[in-house]
Amino acid sequence: MGSGAGDRAWAERRLVLFPFLLSLFCPALSEPIRYRIPEEMPEGSLVGNLAKDLGLSVRELPTRKLRVSSEKPYFSVSAERGELLVSSSRLDREQICGKKPVCALEFEVVAENPLNFYHVNVEIEDINDHTPKFMQNSFELQISESTKPEARFILGSAHDADIGTNSLQNYQLSTNDHFLLVNKEKVDGSKYPELVLKMPLDREEQKSYHLTLTALDSGDPTLSSTAQIHVLVTDANDNPPVFSQELYRVGLPENVLPGTTVLQVMATDQDEGVNAEITFFFTEAGQITQFDLNSTTGVITTKNTLDFEEVKEYSIILEARDGGGMIAQCTVEIEVLDVNDNIPEVIFQSISDVIMEDTGLGTHIALLKIRDKDSGQNGEVTCKLESDLPFKLLTSSRNTYKLVTDGVLDHEQTPEYNVTITATDRGKPPLSSSTTITLHITDVNDNAPVFQQSAYLVHVPENNPPGASIAQISASDPDLGPNGRVSYSIVASDLEPRALSSYVSVSAQSGVVFAQRAFDHEQLRAFQLTLQARDQGSPALSANVSLRVLVDDRNDNAPRVLYPALGLDGSALFDTVPRAAQPGYLVTKVVAVDADSGHNAWLSYHVLQASEPGLFNLGLRSGEVRTARALGDRDSARQRLLVAVRDGGQPPLSATATLHLVFADSPQEVLPDVSDRPAPSDPQAELQFYLVVALTLISVLFLLAVILAVTMRLRRSSSPSAWGCLQPGLCNKTGPVVPPIYSEGTLPYSYNLCVAQAGKTEFNFLKCNEQLNLGQDILCGDSSGAFSPLCNSSESTSHQQAPPNTDWRFSQAQRPGTSGSQNGDETGTWPNNQFDTEMLQAMILASASEAADGSSTLGGGAGTMGLSARYGPQFTLQHVPDYRQNVYIPGSNATLTNAAGKRDGKAPAGGNGNKKKSGKKEKK
């Protein structure tokens, strides 16, 4: 480094801006930004305001993130002010560029947001910081005294690393009388000195000469160096060696192997003997490292590998010296020929971190540079993308490319791309290299959920359990993460908004639709929902689908008979048929409806029971009752049809209706026939009657036996006075002895149970004719010690049993049934199992004591006889006729009704009713 570098004005920055500055505002500059600075600037020195030259404001710098993209970190960009600074500790032009006349450093400056790059050219100017130096401090020349004047001798040259005026410009020789100095210039422009003999030498006068050789440059200030020349005068060697050529030029490919022959130099000497023996050697042997010289033959060979990219040309000076010490010089110039031996390199200078799948066409993805150290066609590189990808390369300038989008990106189809970039030069053969980068596509919520079906239709049977799953909808979203997470909801319905939540709900996660209640086909046959699938993206995307729910009918409604209907008092009406009705005559029609639908409401009519099976026909589907034949003389004028109405469900449900048909020509004929005609006996009812009587008698006998056993045991363990009433002498067999009140046990009454036609039951209770005194005994023993009931009196034996009351029958609404409802069989079927029979028997026995006056209750409320709990709340004593007329005492023809009538002063009810209803004659 020169000492005058600090005194010169090179330390100041010199900015050279070309007219191309107008194009700085373009996305990519066609010409680089040029700066010129002197070498040896210290680190941190300002090169230029790069941000200002690029047209960027200070506020943009944090987002644009200017940075230098270069192989060697000579420069950097200030993040605060956008200034281009020297970042290397030393900028030595000679070390960077060598002897090149122009030393320029080219690099790229990368800016982001948006991604762009700019070419920068910094020219480094030479300063006079190197002194010319000789390779040797002294030279020795042997000159024969016979050498003629004008003889020339090449001296060792000096080297100056600077260029231009700062390089070596002149040689000077110290003052003397025999020699002068001539400056010579080589083909490459370098200068070397030649020593010229001015006048003959005489060894006898002077054997040696000492001269000083000075090398100077033209810098400011001028730098120089010196070398000593020692000239020895020898005896005559008249002929120096002579080379066949003063300049040898040869081209050598850079890929030759070490030991390859480059060329052979030739030199001759006209002397003889030792003076003709020539030896070859390199003048600057220490600087020649790539070649080797055979000193005897003059053959030059390669010593190490050559590299065109490092040194393109070698200039070597050879000397030939004979045995007398005379020398000759020649120049050998070796040009290194470029060979395509460098593979192109792909260098990524910037890659976008995030690539969204909705990125538009032409968006910058990466900035890359192609480098090939070869020159000419070997260094010309083309770049291309492998495979068919939605990207393309745009040439920017001088082996710089931009990778931009050239198609639609879809994360769902391709979440990442392996982009392979191949760089190929134009050498022969061409060389290429490939670099692969992986670009990850970031998901964007660009896909709405899609349902598996365009619409859903489900069938739900009615009476479904609440909370049951009735359907499931499913939607898919190809997005990832929250963008693909789907939730479900109900957004619309044809149901009332307030009632919607009580009908159905949907699981937000699974899409399962639940029924919140049991559906009824008769109330709601179908409804429609609009369900929505929504993802969790921002903004959220959604899709709707319709779900139609059809409530399927189940056979849950039995047919309901509209006609024949019951009368206002609950009695069954009857229809009249003319006696002269011909076959096919429409008598009446059974009308029934079913709230179900379809097959469940398809009704059929069947005859279950008929007084005359062949007299009438019933339409299977119409329910019309027509005469099958004319009325015969033996046919009863009163007919009864029990009709069953069945639906078509599985299992079928049914209802029954009873038709009362009377053959008469006028209404006046109907009433006497209805009231007087005895009803045919029902074998089933008679069987039930006998069963109840048998069970009742057995129960009474069992209770009497228990009471007798307890009485006998107490009699043995107690005093006779305490049981005086049970003594034989105390029994009065002629008078009635019936206690008026019993708190426990069963009344010692026998009873007669009469079952009427069509299952109607009648109870006849026994009642004493008059009240007995408290002190009277209920039982009296005879001489054999047996006891017998004493309820007969002289008064009771004198009366006949009164006729039964014809108006005691229950209407349809008053008849007791096993369910307590009014929808049972209108025939009033008698209890047909042992449990019901025993329950009825127990209530009869427990109520016998109260049935006479109807003043107290047995577990069922006022006047209910304890039967309302079993046969319904409508079964009260106000509906119960006085059965006492039908209760008689065995062995006597008296009835309780007669006795009660005498007691109460009332006549027994009798006579037949005149109402138009189907009455039946009682049967005892």
C-alpha angles and dihedrals in degrees: 000000000000121000093226095061092097094051097053127084093242090100090075118089115250114197118197113195118187126208087261089085088096090072093057091098093061119101091251124016118236091202126039126245107253129212130175122207134164120250125257094041111161122249114279094028116147116252099175145313097272096179092054092047089051092050095246124143124224090249091060095054098085092054098038092052098203114208138164119249107201139133093234121037099235094137140025137189123241109237093208102048104013093239122155108236136185108253100175120090090228135019104199110178093197092053094046102040107010112199097347110135091224121038111195128164113210123194141146130253113210122209124188136206090064102025112236140141137213131204117234126192118195114187115204113212121213122245125194096260099132126074119215108257133196118222089227129034092217139024129204122210127186111203122181117232089234092064110124123231117269089040110145129217123190113227128204112275129226126235128225119187092204122090136219116011090347091063128083109299109163147014124213130195126210115253117276140142103238105044140047132185128239122193112222129188127216127219092262090055098256118134130225132179128245123200112220123199109228099186137010120279126231115203090197091058098043127001098194145013130210115210133174120224117201125195117201136183128205099239127127104277099023116240124203145169135197140219130193121239118205112194117196117195111219137180119280120298095165102190124052121202116275124209119221088232131021090211127034117193124186136164119222127187113237093233097064115128123246112272094036113143112246101182143309124242120214129208133171135199124201092207123096135230119005091351090062097052106105126202124192126212141155114262092218099030093163092062096049107086102146099057140048128209128208103222093206104041099028092231114154117206134178114263101183136013119285126227120197090197091061104036122010099183139021124204113195129181116212127195128206115201127187127210092265092059098255114139139196130193137211136175125239116196116192117193115202110221117217117244124191094251101130121085115221114254127217111212120187110212098178136008126185112246097209124038112183118208090233092059111140127239116280095025113153111247104167142358117219139175130208118216128189119172092204121095136226115011090343088065098044107104133190121199130204142165122248120228128008105295133159090250136083140188122242118200111231107174140310101000094325119128139183122216108215136170116267102175146023115295119216119186092193093058099035117011093183140015128214102213114198117195117194122198118197128182127211097242125124107275094020120231125212142179134193132213124192126202128181117228115198116209114218116224120247124192094252099131123077118210114272122209120225090232131036090224136001128224121185134177118218120187113228121252089041116166113262112256094029120141111248102173145352127217123197132194129180130210118193092205120103133242116353089349089066099037107108128201127187132220141161111250103170142009141170088237123093109281092230093050096043095088090053092055108043142355134187130219108241092213106038102026092231112154114217129198110232094196142019109274122227116209091204091058103032120021101171142352136180131226131195109214125192130208112202128181126216097242126122108271093023119229123210144182131202131216132181122237117195115197118201115196106216118216122247125194095256099129122073118215115272119217112225095176135063089040128185122256124256089265092049096257122133116252124224136218125223124226123197111247090230094054110144125220110286094030110151104238102173141317131241108225118197135161133200122207090211123087138227117010089347088066097041101113129204128189124220134178110235099176134004133179089222109022096198099042099081138035123211121208109238094216104014099048090221116153112213132172113259094196140358120282111268130214092250094048117103116246090225117065131181126202123188106202125192120205113203130184126216097249127119108270094021121230123212146187131199133223129189119218118201109199123186123190106220138135095214136023091244089067092055102062100056091044092051095048102039107032111099114232118239114260120258112223091205092053092049090051090052090048094055090047093054092046092051093048091048094051092048091051093049093048090049092051092047091050091051092049092047092050092049091047093051092050093049090047093057094049098043136063118272092240092064091060100038091134090064096053116111093236093055097057117103107204095183101060132056113262110190121147112230097219133033120182097189139019133034123306111251091238124127115212140199118224114202121190116204128208119290093028098295110150126212126193123205113197124195119233130182116248095232142008119273128216120261093242096055119106123240094207132038127190127221129214091282092056096250124136128223133184114258106206100122120096135176090256095055094050092058096063130077124226110271119237116262122263110254095205099063100098122115121241120234091267093050099049116111117239137180093253099039091234130117097232098083129107108309091222089074096233114215116244105279103196134070095244094055091044093051092047091051090047092052092050091048092052094044092048099044093092092052100039091077095066102011091221103126138040137230108216097306110083130265115338096351099115086221091285101108093075089061106029103032139277092275091067099091133145091257088070094044115094121218106277094181091096089066096047115093136174114245111249092024134083093215124108131209090237092063093049092046090048091055091046095047095035092236129129117235117261114253145150133076127278124247098211120123099249135110104267123182129212113248121246123207 
